[in-house]
C-alpha cells in the first residue's frame, strides 16, 4: 500500500426528510446563493423544501447550470454574488450543479485576471466561499470531494482544491425517485467507472481498498438494473444503496494509498466536449476499450475482478479476462448505455480530432503508469468503434 493522508470533513445527512438540516448547517448571518439547474427541483418538491429550510435566512438564487457546466454561464453567478454580497453557496442538484458551484465559489474570490486560469493554467486556489449541497442525482461523488469539471469553448477541464469541498451534503434517496431512466443509468455507470478508475490498475496488496471497491461494484451491479425496472424502481432501499455507493466511490476513501488510472475519464471528456455525449455514456464507451488495450498492464487486477466481482472461475487466465470484460459490457447494456463509439454516432473519421484535443489539453501520458501515449489513446478509440 502507498503512503497517504486521508481526511473527509464533509458532514453527510443521509435519509428521509434531511433537507431541513440546512437550517442548522448554514449560519443565520450568512447571505446565501442557492444554485440549481434547469428547474426540475421546482417540480419534484425539492425547491419548496429548500425554501422552507431557509425561511430564516437571507438568500438569492441562480439557475441555469447545465448538465456539463460551462464557464460562460457560471461566471454570471459571480455578478450575482457581488451584487448581493453573498458569502455562502448552497448547490441544489446533481454533480454538474455541485461542480459548477465549486467553480463559482472559487471564481467569486479569485484574485487573478481570468478565473478560467484555475482550469487552463492550474492557477492556485487560495480561498473560496464556503458551500453546502443538496444532492438530487447520485453519480459523481462531487458532494463530498474537492474536484470539479467545467467546459469552455470545447475544452472540458478539471480542477480540485480542498477549499471547494462542500462543508455538508444532504442525501435523501427519495429525491432521486423523480429521475428519468437516462439519469438513473448515467448515475449508476458514473459511480461504477469512478470505482474502476481507482481499482482496475495493478496490485499493491491494498486489501481494504480492494474489498471496499469490490463491494461498491457488486452493489451497483445488483441494484442498478433494479432501479430501471417498473416493479422495483420506486424502492427507496435500492435508491439508497445506489446513492451511498456513488458517494463512497469518489470521496477519497477507496482511492487512498492505491494507484489511480483516470484515462477513461480523460478520453471520455473529449467525447463529451466534441460530440455532446453524456459524461457517463462516454465512460461506458471508453472503459471496455481501455480494459482490452491495457489488459497486460492490468492483468492481475483483471483476474481479481473476474473472480471476486463476476465469480468467473474458469482455469484459463485469458478466458477469465475476456469474460470479465464481456460481463462489464453486458452490465452497461443492461443499464441502457452505449458501449461503442458507433452506438453514439461517432466514426473512425472523428478519431483524429479527438487525438488533437487530447494533445492540446496535455493528455499525452495517461493511466496509472503514465504509459497511455497519444498512440495508445488512438488504439483505445479504434478498439471502441
Secondary structure, DSSP 4 states (H G I P E B T S, - for coil): ---------PEEEESTT-GGGHHHHS-TTPEEEEE-SSSHHHHSSHHHHHHHHTTTSEEEEE----SS-BHHHHHHHHHHHHHHT--EEEEEESHHHHHHHHHHHHHTT--SS-TTHHHHS--------EEEEEESS-SS-GGGSSEEEEEETTEEEEEE-GGGS-SEEEE-GGGGGG--HHHHHHHHHHHHHHHHHHHSS-----HHHHHHHHHHHHHHHHHHGGGGSTTTTT-HHHHHHHHHHHHHHTSSTTTTTS----HHHHHHHHHHHHH---HHHHHHHHHHHHHHHTTTTTHHHHHHHHHHTS----S-HHHHHHHHHHHHHHHHHHTT---STGGGT--GGGHHHHHHHHHHTT-SSBSTTS-B-HHHHHHHHHHT-
